[in-house]
Amino acid sequence: MVPESGSGAGDRDGTGVETAGDGAALLDDLRAAIGRYVVLPSDEALTAVTLWVAASHIQPALQHAPRLAVVGPTKGCGKSRVLDVLHETVHQPMMTVNTSPAVVFRVIGKTPPTLLVDEADTIFGPKAGDKEDLRGLLNAGHQRNRPAWRISGPEHKPTAFPTFAMAALAGIGDLPDTIMDRAVVLRMQKRKPGERIAPFRSRYSVPELNALRDRLTAWLAPLRGAAARLVPQMPVEDRAADTWEPLVIVADLAGSHWPAQARAACLAMTHNEVAQDEQTTLKTRLLRDIRRVFERKGNKEALRSQDLLAALIQDAEAPWAEYGTKGLNAYHLANLLRDFGISPANHRFEEGRQAKAYARNQFLDAWARYCPDPTQPAPTPGHEPAPARPAQGKPPAPPTGTRPVGPPGGATGPKHTR
């Protein structure tokens, strides 16, 4: 069911249009072009984007429409540039920043567009407002035959609107779990000094990328029937297999080195997301444990960093005593809390002494968002907790102690014993 890997890449039928054997060479060209305009986080990510673009040209043959989540911690990480490149290479692009659900419902049909959503954090973030319908559409559209029913027309009849369409979403910070779980995730970072890309200019970039798009259409449109019949062997299972299957199908159609390359990218990127999920879960656990420490201490205004660390490590059921190489230390604690906007500062205690400490009011927002106390009623409009104020004093000195063993920007998780 899988094309032979040595299927004669480079052959043409004399018309300048790719034949089946040209698929690998065409994907190589597309991969090189994408890599000229954006710096992606890894070679595997570049492979994934290439295959995702190609998969958009066989959407009618697919059972699942994988999302492409292009996320980064700040502005200037290249997220919008990725969408620029996608716009010129995917099948029937529909670029939007702030569209209405009604428009998207009516655009998606038997031949759906490829949705490109910039500033997706405005759809899913705290300022999302009345975008629930659009969120539901993006969730449901990952799988075929998940229509959205609406009352429509002058006769107000129940009408089923298709939702199935591939979608790329770019935004600051992670998207909701329901989207990330259905997505190939690109975790973009700012370019380092020395990392160069070609400037994206419409007068020459667009014609180059459009030519690749036309070649993809000419190659893959006749293969949609073959793509629908393929049942590729997947290196992952469950939702991850659903999401990556279209990309692996394209790789198998291309042959040559692409089948192995696609499966290697699938394994590397899904494993990376599992690690990200574990780290996120660990941070949520830390917030809950810190709340319990404050409660046991009578919900004091602030706790010394050393006292908070000691209380966390003494919890025999928590992972903090085995965190990193020698247990949780001040550097680890500050690093894990940084993403929540929480940091230690000088605090004057009752006895008049100053010490590095964590103020309780810094945690209120994070507790409410990530681990709400089920015993506490949700705040009513107009009665939300006051925003946390930073503790008074000088900026905190860089934390001392053993640095964590792990990638920059994140600490290692607890050791696992067998």
N, C-alpha and C positions, 0 to 999 in steps of 0.2 A: 504493500500500500504506500510505501515511501519511495519516491523517485531515487534512482541510483545516484550515488554521490558524484560519480564521474560522468555526468550526463552531457558533456561536450559544451561547457560554458564558452561563450564567444561565438557560437554558430548563429547565423542569421538567415532569414528566408529570402534574402535579396531585396526586401522592401525597406530595410532599415528598422524593422520592428522586431523586438526580442521574441525568440522562440523559447520553448520551455527550458532549454539548456542554458539560456542566457541569464536565468534568474540570479544565480550566485554573483555573476559579474555586476549585474544591475544593483543588487543590494550592497556590494562593495562600493560602487560609485555613490550610492545614496548615503552610506555610512560616512564616507570621506567628506561629502558635501556638508552634512550636518555637523561633523566635527570641525569644519572650518569656521562656523558661525557661533558655536556655543562650546563652552567648556563644561562637560558633564562630569559627575562625581567619580565615574569609573569607566573602564572599557566595557564592562558588562552593561552599564547604563546606556552607553552609546549603541551597543548592539540591540538593547531592548527598544529604544526609541526608533531605530531603523526598522525593526520588525513590526512595531506598532503602527507606524506610518503605512507600511505595505499592507498590513492586515485591514486597514480601513478600506482598501480597494476590493476586499472580498466580503464586506459586511453581509450581503444577502445570503452568503453560505454559512454564516456563523450562528452558533447557538448562544454564545455569550459575547457581549460587547465590552471588552475590558476598558476600564478607566485608566487614564494616565495622570497621576497626581504629581504635579510639579511644584514642590514646596521648598521653602527656604526660611531661615530664621529672620532675615531682614530684607529691606529693599536692596536692589543692586546686585542680586545673585544670578541674574540672567533668565529669570522665569518668563518674562514677557518676550524675550528674544527667542526662547524655545517655541512659544506660540507663533511668533512671526514665521519661523521656519516651517512649522507644521501647517500653517495656513496655505503655504505655497506647494505643499507636497501631498497632503492627505486627500482623500476622496470627498468632494463636495463640502468644503469647509463652511461652517457657520460660526463666525467669531462674534462674541458678545461679552459685554462687561456688565450690563444691567438690563437684561431683557425681562419681559413678563412671561410667566408660565403659559399664558394663553397662546402667545406667539410660538413658543417651542412646541406645545401640544399640536399645533396646526402644521408646523413645518415637518415634523417627523411623520413619515408615511411608510409605504412599502419599500421605498428607496431612501432610507434616512440619510441625513447629512452627518458629518462628523462635527460634533459640538466642541467649540474651543472657548472656554470660559476663563477670562482673566479676572483678577481680583476676587477669586472665589471666596476669600475670607469674609467678604461683605455679605455673601449668601449664608454662610454658616456661623459667622461670628456673632457677638452679642448685639450688634447693630443690624442684624439680618431683617428684623421687622416681619413683614408678611410674606416671606419667601418659602413657607412650608410646602406649598405645592411644587415648587421647583426642586426642593430637596427630595421630595418623594419621587418625582420624575427621574432624577438622577440615580436614585437607589434602585427603582424598579427597572430602569432601562438597561441594567447590566445583563438581563436575561430575556430571551425572546418570549413572547406570549404573556407579557405582564402589562396589559393595558390599564389606562387610567379612565375611570368612568366619570363623565360630567353631564350635567343637564345643558343641552345646547339647542340652538335654533329657535325660531319663533314659536314652534309648537312645544318647546321645552321637553324634548325627548331625551331619555338617557342615551348617551353616545360614548362608545369606547374609542379612546384616542391611543394610538400606539406610543410606546415609550422607548422601544429598542433603538439605541443609537450609541456608537462609540463617542466618548467624550474625554477631552483633556481639560484639567482644571488646574489653574495656577494661583497660588496665594501664599501669604505669609503664615507660617505655622502649620501644624498638621490639620488636615481636614477631619471631619467626624469619622469615627471608627467604621461606620457603615459604608463610607466611601473608600477609605484607605484599604479596607478588607477586600474590596473589589477592584483594586488598582495596582498597576505597575508603578512603583513609587520612585520618583527622582528627587533625591535630597540635595538640592542645589546649594553651592557655597560661592562666596565671592572669589573672583580670580586672584591668584597669588601674583606677586611681581614676577614678570617674565612669561606669564601665560598669555599668549597672544591669540587673538581671533581676527578673522576678516571682518571689516565693517559691513553691516547689512545695508545695502543701497538698492532701492527699487529698480534703478535703471539697468543694473546688471545682475543683482542677486535673484530678483524675481524670475527673469527669463531662464536662468540656469536651473532654478528649483522647479519651475513649471515644466521644463523639458524632462526632468526626472519623474515628475508626477505623470506626465503623458506616457512615458515608457512603462511605468508601473501599471497604468490602466491597460495598455496594450498587452502586457505580459499576463496580468492576473485576471482580467475580465473573462477571457476564455477558459480559465482554470477554476471558475467558481464551482462548477459541478464536481470536479475532482476534489476540490477543497472540502465540499460538503460531505464527501464520502470518506475522507481521511479520518482515522481514529489513531492519532499518534501516541506513542509510548511517552508518558510524562514522568519526569523525575520527582514530582510533587503530587499531593493528593488534595481532594476536597475543593474548597473555594479557590485556593491557589492554582490548582490544575484548571479549573474553569477559566480563570483570568488569563493564564499563560497559554492555554491551548491554541488560540488563534495565532499567536506569535510563532509557536512551534510548527503549526501547520504551514505557515509561509516559509519557514526555514526548510521544512521537508520538501516542499515544492521546489525550492531553489537548489537543494542538494549541495554537493561539494563540501566545504567546511562548515556550512551554516547549520545543519542539524546539531552537530556537537557543540558549536558555539552558542546556539540558542539555549540548549539545555544547561550548559554551564552558567550562562547568565541567569537563567531561571533559578537554579539552585543558589547561586551567590546572593541574588537580590532578595529572594524570599527568606533566606537565612538571616540576612541583615535586618529585615523587618521584624522577624521573630525576636532578635536581640533588642531592637528598638522597643517592641512591646514589653519585653521583660523589664527594660530600664524604666519605661513609663509606669508600669505596675509597681516597681520598686519605689519610685518617687511618691506615688500615691500612698503606699504603705508607710513611708516616712512621715508624711503629713498626718496620717491617722495616729501613728505612735507618738508624735510630738504633741498632738492634742491631748492624748491620754496623760503624758507627762505634766503638761500644764494643769490638767484637772487634778492630778494627784498632789500637785504643789499648791492647790487652792486658787488656780487661775491668777497667779501673780502677774503684775504688769510686765515683767521681763524675767528671764532666766539667764544666768551666766552661761556662756558657751560651754565651759568645762562641766558645769552641773547638768546641762541638757545632754551632753555627750555621755556622761557617766550613767545617767538614767536610761538612755537608749541601749547602751552596751550591756547593762545589767539585766535587761529583759531576756530571759533564757529562751523564750519562744520566738524572738525576733532574730533577723539575720545579721544584726549590726556588729556583734562581737567577731564575726568571721568575714566581715566586709573587707575587700581589698586583700592586702598581705598581712596586716597586723591589726585589723579591726578599724572601725569607723574613727576618723580623726577630724580635726577642725577643717582641714582643707576639703575632705570628702563632703562634710556636711554643708559647707558653703557652696560647693560645686553642685550638689544635688538640689539645693533650694534656689539656685540662681535663676532658673527658668521661671520661677513663680514670682520673681521680683522681691525676694526675701534675702536679706544679708545682715550680718552682725554689725553692731555699732557700739561705741562707748555709751555706757549707761551708769548713772549714779544711783547706788543703792542706799537703803535707809541708814546704814552705818556710815555713810559719807564716802565710801570707797567707790572708785570707778573700775569698771571691768568690761571686757567685750561681752556683749549679751544679745539675745534675740528678744525683741519686744513682741508680746502676744498679739497686739493689734496688727502686726505685719502679716499674720497668718489668717486673719479672718476672711479675707477675700478668697484665698486659695482653699481654705476649708469648705467654704460655701460652694465653690465651683467643682472641686474634684473629689471631696469626700464629705458631703453634707451629713450632718448628724440627724439620723432618722427620728430622734426624740425631740428635735427642735422644729417648730412650725416654720414653713417658708415665709420670708419677709413679704409683707404686703406692699403694693406700690406706694411710694412715698415714705416707707419706713425701713429702707435698706440700711444696713450698718454703715456707719461713717467710714470713709476711706482711711486706710492706715496712713499714719504719719511716720516718717522716719525718726528714729531715736535721735536725740540731740547729741551733739558732740562732734569730734573730728571724724573724718572719713576713716573707716577701718583700715588697719594696716594689713598688708598681704598675709594670708594665713600661713602659719608655720607648721612643720610636721612632715611626715612622709607623704610624698606626692603619690597619687594613685597610679597603679599600673593599668594602662588602658588608653584608648584613643583620645586625642584632644577634645575637650568639650564634654566629656562624659566619663564617669568613674566606672570601674568594674563592679560587677555584681557580686553577691555572696558566693563563697565557695560551695560547691555541691559535693556532698559525701555520698558514697555508694553504700 
